[in-house]
Each structure stands twice: as C-alpha cells, then as structure tokens.
Amino acid sequence: MTAVVRQAVDADVADIATICSAAYRETYRDLLPEGYIERSVAEFYQEPRVAKDVSPAPPDWFGYQVVEEDGRVLGAAGGGMTAPGVGELSRVYLESAVRGRGLGTLLLDRVTEQIRTAGGTEMWVSVFLGDRAGIGFYRSRGFQPMDTVRATLSRTDDHIRSLRLRRELD
C-alpha cells in the first residue's frame, strides 16, 4: 500500500469532515473544555464548511489536501499565505488508527511545498499549549516556538492559548 497526497475534491467532503471532527475530539478531549471543542468542530469541520473550503482560494487558502491509500482518505491538511513570504499550516488531522506512519509528515510536506511555490520563505503553525504530541511533531520538523496567543474561537472565560511555532523554508 502506497500513500498518495492529492488535492481534495468535492467527493472527499464527507471523509474530511468525519476525519477532522473525530481527530479534533480525540486529540483534545483531555486538554480543552468540551464546549470549546464542540464550537470548533461546528465552526470548521461540519460538511457545509468543509465543502466551502475544499477548493483553493489562493493565496489565503490552498484548499484541502488529502492523503489516501487504496482510494481511502485517511487524513487531511490545509494552509495558505498570510502575508508576502509568510505561510501558515492551518490543520493536519489523521484517522487515529493510522497515526505514526508518516502520513502527517506527507501532508505537512505537501502544504510546505505549496507555500514555497507561492513564494513563502517562512512557515507558521499554532498548537494548543499542553499538546505535547503536536508540539513535538512540529519541533522535530524544524519549527521553533516564538510566542503564545489566545486561541482561535477562545472566549475570555476559556483562557485557551496556542503556541505559535515558525520555521524558515529553504
């Protein structure tokens, strides 16, 4: 079985929504309040939103990228440019059963290449404080911690923070 990373198409919407919703809930269930998790899933990973985001809208969004084996979608990622020369990885999620096989790295590499092609010389990602696995994943791939910020969708009563990590691109 060989994994392939490709641009997502409309037929992938249900798989992307299912994988991202499940992975988000699994990854953060012991780290974030349930209300925050459900707000995030409702905002970003319901099928109507995923359907809007499947297609690229460069330079801000390159569209979803998926990794598949034998025609089965196993994970999804996406990113875009936030400023001239500056790219952002917005998300990488995999089915829990396939984590640790290098598929997340394949997705990261795809988005990295899209950012380079768009003129990116640096790349950023946000990871929730306390997400040791996520922070370790990005640190092992050259990202360095730069700052902490209030997390997207965090309300003042949530106090949810994200670590911003950056790496230079060759």
C-alpha positions in Angstrom: 0.0 0.0 0.0 1.4 3.3 -1.0 0.0 6.6 0.4 -0.7 9.4 -2.0 -1.3 13.0 -1.2 -3.5 14.9 -3.6 -5.8 18.0 -3.8 -9.1 17.2 -2.3 -12.2 17.2 -4.5 -15.9 17.6 -3.7 -16.3 13.8 -3.3 -13.9 14.0 -0.3 -16.0 16.3 1.8 -17.8 13.7 4.0 -14.5 11.9 4.6 -12.6 15.2 5.5 -15.4 16.3 7.8 -15.6 12.9 9.6 -11.8 12.6 10.0 -11.2 16.1 11.1 -14.1 16.1 13.6 -13.2 12.8 15.1 -9.4 13.6 15.3 -10.1 17.0 16.8 -12.3 15.5 19.5 -9.9 12.6 20.2 -6.8 14.8 20.3 -8.1 17.5 22.6 -10.7 15.7 24.8 -8.3 15.7 27.8 -6.8 19.1 27.0 -9.6 21.5 26.2 -13.1 22.2 27.5 -15.8 20.2 25.8 -17.7 23.4 24.8 -14.7 24.8 23.1 -14.1 21.5 21.2 -17.7 21.4 20.0 -17.7 25.1 19.0 -14.5 24.4 17.0 -15.9 21.3 15.3 -19.1 23.1 14.5 -17.3 26.1 13.0 -14.6 24.3 11.0 -15.4 20.7 10.4 -19.1 20.3 9.5 -19.8 19.3 5.9 -21.1 22.6 4.6 -17.9 24.4 5.9 -15.6 21.7 4.5 -17.4 21.9 1.2 -16.7 25.6 1.0 -13.1 25.0 1.9 -12.3 22.1 -0.4 -11.4 24.3 -3.3 -8.4 26.6 -3.3 -8.8 30.3 -2.8 -5.1 31.4 -3.2 -3.1 32.9 -1.8 -5.0 32.7 1.5 -6.1 29.1 1.2 -4.7 26.4 -1.0 -7.7 24.1 -0.4 -7.7 20.8 1.4 -5.1 18.2 0.7 -5.8 14.6 1.5 -3.7 11.5 2.0 -5.2 8.3 0.8 -4.3 4.6 0.4 -6.1 2.3 -2.0 -8.6 5.0 -2.7 -9.5 5.5 1.0 -8.9 9.0 2.5 -7.0 8.7 5.8 -6.2 12.4 6.6 -6.5 16.0 5.6 -4.5 19.2 5.8 -4.6 22.7 4.6 -2.8 26.0 4.7 -2.1 29.2 2.8 -0.3 32.5 2.8 -0.9 35.1 5.5 1.4 37.8 4.1 4.0 38.1 1.3 6.6 35.4 2.0 4.7 34.0 5.0 2.7 30.8 5.0 0.5 29.1 7.6 -0.3 25.5 8.1 -3.9 25.6 9.4 -4.6 22.0 10.1 -3.4 18.4 9.8 -5.7 15.6 11.0 -5.5 11.8 10.5 -7.6 8.8 11.4 -6.3 7.7 14.8 -5.6 4.2 13.6 -3.0 5.5 11.0 -1.1 7.9 13.2 2.6 7.3 13.5 3.1 6.0 9.9 4.4 9.2 8.4 1.2 10.3 6.8 1.1 13.6 8.8 4.5 14.4 7.5 3.4 13.7 3.9 0.6 16.2 4.4 2.9 18.7 6.0 5.4 18.4 3.2 2.6 19.0 0.6 1.4 22.2 2.3 5.1 23.3 2.7 5.7 22.8 -1.0 2.5 24.9 -1.8 3.8 27.7 0.5 7.3 27.6 -1.2 5.7 27.7 -4.6 3.7 30.7 -3.6 6.9 32.5 -2.6 7.0 31.6 1.1 10.2 31.8 2.9 8.8 31.1 6.4 6.0 28.9 7.7 4.0 29.2 10.9 1.7 26.8 12.8 -0.4 27.2 16.0 -0.6 24.3 18.6 -2.6 24.4 21.8 -0.5 24.8 24.9 -0.2 21.4 26.5 -0.5 19.5 23.3 2.9 17.7 23.8 2.5 15.4 20.8 1.6 18.2 18.4 4.4 20.4 19.7 6.9 17.5 19.5 5.7 16.7 15.9 6.4 20.3 14.7 9.6 20.8 16.7 11.1 17.6 15.2 10.4 19.1 11.8 12.3 22.3 12.4 9.6 24.6 13.9 10.7 26.7 16.8 8.4 28.3 19.5 8.0 32.0 19.0 5.1 33.3 21.1 1.8 32.4 22.7 -1.5 33.8 21.6 -5.2 33.5 22.5 -6.5 30.5 20.5 -9.0 31.0 17.7 -12.6 30.9 19.0 -11.4 31.2 22.6 -13.6 33.4 24.7 -12.2 35.4 27.7 -13.7 32.8 30.1 -11.9 29.9 28.2 -8.3 31.2 28.7 -7.2 28.8 25.9 -3.8 29.7 24.5 -1.9 28.5 21.5 1.9 28.3 21.0 3.0 29.8 17.7 5.8 28.0 16.0 7.9 29.1 13.0 10.4 27.6 10.6 12.4 29.1 7.7 11.9 27.5 4.3 14.8 26.7 2.0 
